């Protein structure tokens, strides 16, 4: 289970020799034109700090993986076009958490292309606690808001504990329905994004140097819908 807490990491990552995203290959004019025709376009990154013999190592999470209690992770979203990105987490106990947007009201207040959003916000990182099991993250992006999914998420947030289990099942069923409904729009593209290797830390000298998860971002584009599920085997 993920303990949702914001940890200020006291590690000097500058000595660890982190690698940053490789420069993308040249993109042809035809490929550029195809991306411009897509209704869904955003940058996405998912990175983890894993414990190692020589100290914590920063790795990009691109597929299902194994992490251990005490490992930490962070995500990043930056819209390239007006579209709607959702990140939903299911704990080993079946609990549901909306990680992005930070709340559904954000779509009407602080949600715009080319603004960088970190999950969790600011300098915080999620940390895996002692409850082991399967951690599941659903990444959904749509040209239109997913109204029914949002309705169920609102109900889940305000429901009494006795009703949350049934609503969690309804949310997962709705995610499967959405994927089936958009199956014919399965074509999408992912490409690495060339970035400067930033180290986030701000002006506060007490803040530790830490890797910027956006350094491992990929640009994702799709016609009307995109989905990806990441599963972490938490040991």
ChimeraX commands (.cxc) that place a marker at each C-alpha (Angstrom):
marker #1 position 0.00,0.00,0.00 radius 0.5
marker #1 position 1.26,3.50,-0.73 radius 0.5
marker #1 position 1.59,5.84,2.21 radius 0.5
marker #1 position 0.62,9.20,0.70 radius 0.5
marker #1 position 3.09,11.48,2.40 radius 0.5
marker #1 position 5.40,14.18,1.15 radius 0.5
marker #1 position 9.01,13.29,1.94 radius 0.5
marker #1 position 11.91,15.72,1.72 radius 0.5
marker #1 position 14.72,13.43,0.61 radius 0.5
marker #1 position 18.05,14.10,2.20 radius 0.5
marker #1 position 20.25,12.56,-0.46 radius 0.5
marker #1 position 23.01,14.17,-2.53 radius 0.5
marker #1 position 21.93,12.81,-5.89 radius 0.5
marker #1 position 24.54,14.84,-7.72 radius 0.5
marker #1 position 27.11,12.20,-6.78 radius 0.5
marker #1 position 25.08,9.30,-8.12 radius 0.5
marker #1 position 25.54,9.96,-11.82 radius 0.5
marker #1 position 21.88,9.98,-12.86 radius 0.5
marker #1 position 21.23,9.54,-16.57 radius 0.5
marker #1 position 18.73,11.73,-18.33 radius 0.5
marker #1 position 16.51,11.11,-21.31 radius 0.5
marker #1 position 18.26,10.44,-24.54 radius 0.5
marker #1 position 17.88,12.91,-27.35 radius 0.5
marker #1 position 15.00,11.93,-29.63 radius 0.5
marker #1 position 15.66,11.05,-33.20 radius 0.5
marker #1 position 14.84,13.61,-35.83 radius 0.5
marker #1 position 11.12,13.72,-36.53 radius 0.5
marker #1 position 10.00,13.90,-40.13 radius 0.5
marker #1 position 7.56,16.54,-41.36 radius 0.5
marker #1 position 4.99,13.79,-41.91 radius 0.5
marker #1 position 5.34,12.58,-38.30 radius 0.5
marker #1 position 5.04,16.15,-37.05 radius 0.5
marker #1 position 1.88,16.64,-39.11 radius 0.5
marker #1 position 0.40,13.43,-37.71 radius 0.5
marker #1 position 1.00,14.61,-34.15 radius 0.5
marker #1 position -0.67,17.94,-34.89 radius 0.5
marker #1 position -3.78,16.04,-35.99 radius 0.5
marker #1 position -4.05,14.20,-32.68 radius 0.5
marker #1 position -6.63,15.41,-30.16 radius 0.5
marker #1 position -4.72,13.99,-27.18 radius 0.5
marker #1 position -1.16,15.12,-26.61 radius 0.5
marker #1 position 0.77,15.37,-23.34 radius 0.5
marker #1 position 4.12,14.71,-21.72 radius 0.5
marker #1 position 4.28,12.00,-19.07 radius 0.5
marker #1 position 6.93,10.72,-16.70 radius 0.5
marker #1 position 6.93,8.10,-13.94 radius 0.5
marker #1 position 10.13,7.69,-11.95 radius 0.5
marker #1 position 11.23,5.92,-8.79 radius 0.5
marker #1 position 14.02,6.23,-6.24 radius 0.5
marker #1 position 15.06,2.71,-5.37 radius 0.5
marker #1 position 17.43,1.66,-2.64 radius 0.5
marker #1 position 20.77,0.23,-3.76 radius 0.5
marker #1 position 24.07,-0.72,-2.16 radius 0.5
marker #1 position 25.74,2.52,-3.19 radius 0.5
marker #1 position 22.76,4.69,-2.33 radius 0.5
marker #1 position 19.38,5.49,-3.92 radius 0.5
marker #1 position 19.12,5.13,-7.71 radius 0.5
marker #1 position 16.69,7.01,-9.93 radius 0.5
marker #1 position 14.94,4.85,-12.56 radius 0.5
marker #1 position 12.19,5.48,-15.11 radius 0.5
marker #1 position 9.08,3.30,-14.75 radius 0.5
marker #1 position 8.02,2.41,-18.29 radius 0.5
marker #1 position 6.33,-0.93,-17.66 radius 0.5
marker #1 position 5.24,-3.23,-14.83 radius 0.5
marker #1 position 7.99,-3.44,-12.25 radius 0.5
marker #1 position 8.96,-4.50,-8.74 radius 0.5
marker #1 position 9.62,-2.05,-5.92 radius 0.5
marker #1 position 10.20,-2.54,-2.22 radius 0.5
marker #1 position 9.00,-0.96,1.00 radius 0.5
marker #1 position 10.76,2.38,1.43 radius 0.5
marker #1 position 11.18,2.99,-2.30 radius 0.5
marker #1 position 9.72,6.27,-3.48 radius 0.5
marker #1 position 8.17,7.45,-6.72 radius 0.5
marker #1 position 6.83,10.52,-8.48 radius 0.5
marker #1 position 4.94,11.35,-11.69 radius 0.5
marker #1 position 4.76,14.30,-14.08 radius 0.5
marker #1 position 2.14,15.59,-16.56 radius 0.5
marker #1 position 2.37,18.46,-19.02 radius 0.5
marker #1 position -0.40,18.97,-21.57 radius 0.5
marker #1 position 0.64,19.73,-25.13 radius 0.5
marker #1 position -3.00,20.25,-26.16 radius 0.5
marker #1 position -6.31,20.73,-24.38 radius 0.5
marker #1 position -7.20,17.21,-23.25 radius 0.5
marker #1 position -8.11,15.51,-19.98 radius 0.5
marker #1 position -5.59,13.35,-18.15 radius 0.5
marker #1 position -6.50,11.16,-15.18 radius 0.5
marker #1 position -4.18,9.16,-12.91 radius 0.5
marker #1 position -6.05,6.74,-10.64 radius 0.5
marker #1 position -4.40,4.54,-8.05 radius 0.5
marker #1 position -5.69,1.26,-6.59 radius 0.5
marker #1 position -4.00,0.02,-3.41 radius 0.5
marker #1 position -3.41,-3.66,-2.58 radius 0.5
marker #1 position -6.47,-3.41,-0.31 radius 0.5
marker #1 position -8.64,-2.19,-3.18 radius 0.5
marker #1 position -8.78,1.45,-2.10 radius 0.5
marker #1 position -9.08,4.05,-4.85 radius 0.5
marker #1 position -7.28,7.40,-4.95 radius 0.5
marker #1 position -7.43,10.07,-7.65 radius 0.5
marker #1 position -3.84,11.28,-7.96 radius 0.5
marker #1 position -4.37,13.59,-10.94 radius 0.5
marker #1 position -5.98,15.97,-11.35 radius 0.5
marker #1 position -5.35,16.79,-7.70 radius 0.5
marker #1 position -9.13,17.21,-7.47 radius 0.5
marker #1 position -11.81,17.29,-10.14 radius 0.5
marker #1 position -12.42,21.02,-9.62 radius 0.5
marker #1 position -8.94,21.58,-11.01 radius 0.5
marker #1 position -10.24,21.10,-14.54 radius 0.5
marker #1 position -12.03,24.45,-14.13 radius 0.5
marker #1 position -9.41,26.31,-12.13 radius 0.5
marker #1 position -5.78,25.34,-12.67 radius 0.5
marker #1 position -5.51,23.16,-15.76 radius 0.5
marker #1 position -3.81,24.39,-18.90 radius 0.5
marker #1 position -1.40,23.32,-21.64 radius 0.5
marker #1 position 2.36,23.69,-21.14 radius 0.5
marker #1 position 2.11,24.00,-17.37 radius 0.5
marker #1 position 4.11,21.38,-15.49 radius 0.5
marker #1 position 2.24,19.30,-12.91 radius 0.5
marker #1 position 4.07,17.03,-10.49 radius 0.5
marker #1 position 2.36,14.15,-8.67 radius 0.5
marker #1 position 2.57,14.65,-5.73 radius 0.5
marker #1 position 2.97,18.40,-5.91 radius 0.5
marker #1 position 6.13,20.40,-5.28 radius 0.5
marker #1 position 9.06,18.49,-3.77 radius 0.5
marker #1 position 7.07,15.61,-2.29 radius 0.5
marker #1 position 7.43,11.94,-3.23 radius 0.5
marker #1 position 5.12,9.00,-2.59 radius 0.5
marker #1 position 6.65,6.23,-0.47 radius 0.5
marker #1 position 5.78,2.55,-0.32 radius 0.5
marker #1 position 4.94,1.58,3.26 radius 0.5
marker #1 position 5.01,-1.81,4.96 radius 0.5
marker #1 position 1.76,-3.09,3.37 radius 0.5
marker #1 position 3.01,-5.19,0.45 radius 0.5
marker #1 position 0.98,-6.33,-2.55 radius 0.5
marker #1 position 0.02,-5.14,-6.01 radius 0.5
marker #1 position -0.04,-1.39,-6.57 radius 0.5
marker #1 position -1.96,-0.42,-9.73 radius 0.5
marker #1 position -1.93,2.93,-11.54 radius 0.5
marker #1 position -4.37,3.75,-14.34 radius 0.5
marker #1 position -3.32,6.50,-16.75 radius 0.5
marker #1 position -6.22,7.70,-18.92 radius 0.5
marker #1 position -6.24,10.60,-21.37 radius 0.5
marker #1 position -9.23,11.71,-23.39 radius 0.5
marker #1 position -10.19,14.50,-25.75 radius 0.5
marker #1 position -13.43,14.76,-23.75 radius 0.5
marker #1 position -14.04,14.65,-20.01 radius 0.5
marker #1 position -14.94,11.21,-18.68 radius 0.5
marker #1 position -18.14,12.33,-16.97 radius 0.5
marker #1 position -19.35,8.99,-15.60 radius 0.5
marker #1 position -15.93,8.13,-14.22 radius 0.5
marker #1 position -15.80,11.53,-12.53 radius 0.5
marker #1 position -19.24,10.97,-11.04 radius 0.5
marker #1 position -18.17,7.67,-9.51 radius 0.5
marker #1 position -14.95,9.20,-8.17 radius 0.5
marker #1 position -16.93,11.95,-6.44 radius 0.5
marker #1 position -19.27,9.38,-4.92 radius 0.5
marker #1 position -16.35,7.29,-3.72 radius 0.5
marker #1 position -14.67,10.26,-2.05 radius 0.5
marker #1 position -17.73,11.15,0.03 radius 0.5
marker #1 position -19.05,7.61,0.63 radius 0.5
marker #1 position -19.19,5.96,4.03 radius 0.5
marker #1 position -16.53,3.24,4.55 radius 0.5
marker #1 position -19.15,0.51,4.15 radius 0.5
marker #1 position -20.02,1.71,0.65 radius 0.5
marker #1 position -16.51,2.30,-0.70 radius 0.5
marker #1 position -15.78,-1.29,-1.70 radius 0.5
marker #1 position -18.77,-1.48,-4.05 radius 0.5
marker #1 position -17.98,1.94,-5.53 radius 0.5
marker #1 position -14.36,0.91,-6.08 radius 0.5
marker #1 position -15.60,-2.05,-8.14 radius 0.5
marker #1 position -17.85,0.30,-10.13 radius 0.5
marker #1 position -14.92,2.61,-10.85 radius 0.5
marker #1 position -12.77,-0.26,-12.12 radius 0.5
marker #1 position -15.68,-1.53,-14.23 radius 0.5
marker #1 position -16.12,1.95,-15.71 radius 0.5
marker #1 position -12.42,2.12,-16.59 radius 0.5
marker #1 position -12.73,-1.20,-18.43 radius 0.5
marker #1 position -15.84,0.08,-20.26 radius 0.5
marker #1 position -14.04,3.24,-21.33 radius 0.5
marker #1 position -11.14,1.22,-22.70 radius 0.5
marker #1 position -13.46,-1.09,-24.66 radius 0.5
marker #1 position -15.40,1.87,-26.02 radius 0.5
marker #1 position -12.23,3.44,-27.37 radius 0.5
marker #1 position -10.59,0.24,-28.57 radius 0.5
marker #1 position -10.80,1.32,-32.21 radius 0.5
marker #1 position -8.78,4.46,-31.35 radius 0.5
marker #1 position -5.89,2.41,-30.02 radius 0.5
marker #1 position -3.28,3.97,-32.32 radius 0.5
marker #1 position -0.93,6.24,-30.42 radius 0.5
marker #1 position 2.67,7.41,-30.45 radius 0.5
marker #1 position 5.26,7.75,-27.71 radius 0.5
marker #1 position 8.60,9.44,-28.15 radius 0.5
marker #1 position 11.32,10.57,-25.73 radius 0.5
marker #1 position 11.52,14.28,-25.03 radius 0.5
marker #1 position 14.82,16.12,-25.08 radius 0.5
marker #1 position 15.19,17.98,-21.80 radius 0.5
marker #1 position 17.90,19.74,-19.89 radius 0.5
marker #1 position 18.93,17.63,-16.90 radius 0.5
marker #1 position 17.47,19.76,-14.14 radius 0.5
marker #1 position 17.97,19.09,-10.47 radius 0.5
marker #1 position 15.04,20.42,-8.47 radius 0.5
marker #1 position 15.69,22.03,-5.14 radius 0.5
marker #1 position 14.62,25.65,-5.13 radius 0.5
marker #1 position 16.39,28.41,-3.25 radius 0.5
marker #1 position 16.14,26.81,0.17 radius 0.5
marker #1 position 19.62,25.57,1.08 radius 0.5
marker #1 position 18.08,23.01,3.40 radius 0.5
marker #1 position 16.38,21.24,0.52 radius 0.5
marker #1 position 18.28,18.23,-0.73 radius 0.5
marker #1 position 19.31,17.90,-4.35 radius 0.5
marker #1 position 16.88,15.62,-6.11 radius 0.5
marker #1 position 16.30,14.40,-9.68 radius 0.5
marker #1 position 13.63,16.04,-11.77 radius 0.5
marker #1 position 11.28,13.25,-12.87 radius 0.5
marker #1 position 10.45,15.23,-16.03 radius 0.5
marker #1 position 13.95,14.35,-17.29 radius 0.5
marker #1 position 12.60,10.89,-18.22 radius 0.5
marker #1 position 9.39,12.20,-19.82 radius 0.5
marker #1 position 7.90,10.86,-23.04 radius 0.5
marker #1 position 5.50,12.71,-25.30 radius 0.5
marker #1 position 2.28,10.75,-25.88 radius 0.5
marker #1 position -0.18,11.52,-28.66 radius 0.5
marker #1 position -3.39,9.79,-29.70 radius 0.5
marker #1 position -6.44,10.57,-31.79 radius 0.5
marker #1 position -9.15,10.73,-29.11 radius 0.5
marker #1 position -8.10,8.45,-26.24 radius 0.5
marker #1 position -5.07,6.87,-24.58 radius 0.5
marker #1 position -4.75,4.46,-21.67 radius 0.5
marker #1 position -1.95,2.66,-19.89 radius 0.5
marker #1 position -1.87,0.56,-16.73 radius 0.5
marker #1 position 1.24,0.31,-14.56 radius 0.5
marker #1 position 1.45,-2.46,-11.98 radius 0.5
marker #1 position 4.01,-2.43,-9.20 radius 0.5
marker #1 position 4.78,-5.64,-7.37 radius 0.5
marker #1 position 5.39,-4.16,-3.93 radius 0.5
marker #1 position 7.62,-6.46,-1.92 radius 0.5
marker link #1:1,2 radius 0.2
marker link #1:2,3 radius 0.2
marker link #1:3,4 radius 0.2
marker link #1:4,5 radius 0.2
marker link #1:5,6 radius 0.2
marker link #1:6,7 radius 0.2
marker link #1:7,8 radius 0.2
marker link #1:8,9 radius 0.2
marker link #1:9,10 radius 0.2
marker link #1:10,11 radius 0.2
marker link #1:11,12 radius 0.2
marker link #1:12,13 radius 0.2
marker link #1:13,14 radius 0.2
marker link #1:14,15 radius 0.2
marker link #1:15,16 radius 0.2
marker link #1:16,17 radius 0.2
marker link #1:17,18 radius 0.2
marker link #1:18,19 radius 0.2
marker link #1:19,20 radius 0.2
marker link #1:20,21 radius 0.2
marker link #1:21,22 radius 0.2
marker link #1:22,23 radius 0.2
marker link #1:23,24 radius 0.2
marker link #1:24,25 radius 0.2
marker link #1:25,26 radius 0.2
marker link #1:26,27 radius 0.2
marker link #1:27,28 radius 0.2
marker link #1:28,29 radius 0.2
marker link #1:29,30 radius 0.2
marker link #1:30,31 radius 0.2
marker link #1:31,32 radius 0.2
marker link #1:32,33 radius 0.2
marker link #1:33,34 radius 0.2
marker link #1:34,35 radius 0.2
marker link #1:35,36 radius 0.2
marker link #1:36,37 radius 0.2
marker link #1:37,38 radius 0.2
marker link #1:38,39 radius 0.2
marker link #1:39,40 radius 0.2
marker link #1:40,41 radius 0.2
marker link #1:41,42 radius 0.2
marker link #1:42,43 radius 0.2
marker link #1:43,44 radius 0.2
marker link #1:44,45 radius 0.2
marker link #1:45,46 radius 0.2
marker link #1:46,47 radius 0.2
marker link #1:47,48 radius 0.2
marker link #1:48,49 radius 0.2
marker link #1:49,50 radius 0.2
marker link #1:50,51 radius 0.2
marker link #1:51,52 radius 0.2
marker link #1:52,53 radius 0.2
marker link #1:53,54 radius 0.2
marker link #1:54,55 radius 0.2
marker link #1:55,56 radius 0.2
marker link #1:56,57 radius 0.2
marker link #1:57,58 radius 0.2
marker link #1:58,59 radius 0.2
marker link #1:59,60 radius 0.2
marker link #1:60,61 radius 0.2
marker link #1:61,62 radius 0.2
marker link #1:62,63 radius 0.2
marker link #1:63,64 radius 0.2
marker link #1:64,65 radius 0.2
marker link #1:65,66 radius 0.2
marker link #1:66,67 radius 0.2
marker link #1:67,68 radius 0.2
marker link #1:68,69 radius 0.2
marker link #1:69,70 radius 0.2
marker link #1:70,71 radius 0.2
marker link #1:71,72 radius 0.2
marker link #1:72,73 radius 0.2
marker link #1:73,74 radius 0.2
marker link #1:74,75 radius 0.2
marker link #1:75,76 radius 0.2
marker link #1:76,77 radius 0.2
marker link #1:77,78 radius 0.2
marker link #1:78,79 radius 0.2
marker link #1:79,80 radius 0.2
marker link #1:80,81 radius 0.2
marker link #1:81,82 radius 0.2
marker link #1:82,83 radius 0.2
marker link #1:83,84 radius 0.2
marker link #1:84,85 radius 0.2
marker link #1:85,86 radius 0.2
marker link #1:86,87 radius 0.2
marker link #1:87,88 radius 0.2
marker link #1:88,89 radius 0.2
marker link #1:89,90 radius 0.2
marker link #1:90,91 radius 0.2
marker link #1:91,92 radius 0.2
marker link #1:92,93 radius 0.2
marker link #1:93,94 radius 0.2
marker link #1:94,95 radius 0.2
marker link #1:95,96 radius 0.2
marker link #1:96,97 radius 0.2
marker link #1:97,98 radius 0.2
marker link #1:98,99 radius 0.2
marker link #1:99,100 radius 0.2
marker link #1:100,101 radius 0.2
marker link #1:101,102 radius 0.2
marker link #1:102,103 radius 0.2
marker link #1:103,104 radius 0.2
marker link #1:104,105 radius 0.2
marker link #1:105,106 radius 0.2
marker link #1:106,107 radius 0.2
marker link #1:107,108 radius 0.2
marker link #1:108,109 radius 0.2
marker link #1:109,110 radius 0.2
marker link #1:110,111 radius 0.2
marker link #1:111,112 radius 0.2
marker link #1:112,113 radius 0.2
marker link #1:113,114 radius 0.2
marker link #1:114,115 radius 0.2
marker link #1:115,116 radius 0.2
marker link #1:116,117 radius 0.2
marker link #1:117,118 radius 0.2
marker link #1:118,119 radius 0.2
marker link #1:119,120 radius 0.2
marker link #1:120,121 radius 0.2
marker link #1:121,122 radius 0.2
marker link #1:122,123 radius 0.2
marker link #1:123,124 radius 0.2
marker link #1:124,125 radius 0.2
marker link #1:125,126 radius 0.2
marker link #1:126,127 radius 0.2
marker link #1:127,128 radius 0.2
marker link #1:128,129 radius 0.2
marker link #1:129,130 radius 0.2
marker link #1:130,131 radius 0.2
marker link #1:131,132 radius 0.2
marker link #1:132,133 radius 0.2
marker link #1:133,134 radius 0.2
marker link #1:134,135 radius 0.2
marker link #1:135,136 radius 0.2
marker link #1:136,137 radius 0.2
marker link #1:137,138 radius 0.2
marker link #1:138,139 radius 0.2
marker link #1:139,140 radius 0.2
marker link #1:140,141 radius 0.2
marker link #1:141,142 radius 0.2
marker link #1:142,143 radius 0.2
marker link #1:143,144 radius 0.2
marker link #1:144,145 radius 0.2
marker link #1:145,146 radius 0.2
marker link #1:146,147 radius 0.2
marker link #1:147,148 radius 0.2
marker link #1:148,149 radius 0.2
marker link #1:149,150 radius 0.2
marker link #1:150,151 radius 0.2
marker link #1:151,152 radius 0.2
marker link #1:152,153 radius 0.2
marker link #1:153,154 radius 0.2
marker link #1:154,155 radius 0.2
marker link #1:155,156 radius 0.2
marker link #1:156,157 radius 0.2
marker link #1:157,158 radius 0.2
marker link #1:158,159 radius 0.2
marker link #1:159,160 radius 0.2
marker link #1:160,161 radius 0.2
marker link #1:161,162 radius 0.2
marker link #1:162,163 radius 0.2
marker link #1:163,164 radius 0.2
marker link #1:164,165 radius 0.2
marker link #1:165,166 radius 0.2
marker link #1:166,167 radius 0.2
marker link #1:167,168 radius 0.2
marker link #1:168,169 radius 0.2
marker link #1:169,170 radius 0.2
marker link #1:170,171 radius 0.2
marker link #1:171,172 radius 0.2
marker link #1:172,173 radius 0.2
marker link #1:173,174 radius 0.2
marker link #1:174,175 radius 0.2
marker link #1:175,176 radius 0.2
marker link #1:176,177 radius 0.2
marker link #1:177,178 radius 0.2
marker link #1:178,179 radius 0.2
marker link #1:179,180 radius 0.2
marker link #1:180,181 radius 0.2
marker link #1:181,182 radius 0.2
marker link #1:182,183 radius 0.2
marker link #1:183,184 radius 0.2
marker link #1:184,185 radius 0.2
marker link #1:185,186 radius 0.2
marker link #1:186,187 radius 0.2
marker link #1:187,188 radius 0.2
marker link #1:188,189 radius 0.2
marker link #1:189,190 radius 0.2
marker link #1:190,191 radius 0.2
marker link #1:191,192 radius 0.2
marker link #1:192,193 radius 0.2
marker link #1:193,194 radius 0.2
marker link #1:194,195 radius 0.2
marker link #1:195,196 radius 0.2
marker link #1:196,197 radius 0.2
marker link #1:197,198 radius 0.2
marker link #1:198,199 radius 0.2
marker link #1:199,200 radius 0.2
marker link #1:200,201 radius 0.2
marker link #1:201,202 radius 0.2
marker link #1:202,203 radius 0.2
marker link #1:203,204 radius 0.2
marker link #1:204,205 radius 0.2
marker link #1:205,206 radius 0.2
marker link #1:206,207 radius 0.2
marker link #1:207,208 radius 0.2
marker link #1:208,209 radius 0.2
marker link #1:209,210 radius 0.2
marker link #1:210,211 radius 0.2
marker link #1:211,212 radius 0.2
marker link #1:212,213 radius 0.2
marker link #1:213,214 radius 0.2
marker link #1:214,215 radius 0.2
marker link #1:215,216 radius 0.2
marker link #1:216,217 radius 0.2
marker link #1:217,218 radius 0.2
marker link #1:218,219 radius 0.2
marker link #1:219,220 radius 0.2
marker link #1:220,221 radius 0.2
marker link #1:221,222 radius 0.2
marker link #1:222,223 radius 0.2
marker link #1:223,224 radius 0.2
marker link #1:224,225 radius 0.2
marker link #1:225,226 radius 0.2
marker link #1:226,227 radius 0.2
marker link #1:227,228 radius 0.2
marker link #1:228,229 radius 0.2
marker link #1:229,230 radius 0.2
marker link #1:230,231 radius 0.2
marker link #1:231,232 radius 0.2
marker link #1:232,233 radius 0.2
marker link #1:233,234 radius 0.2
marker link #1:234,235 radius 0.2
view
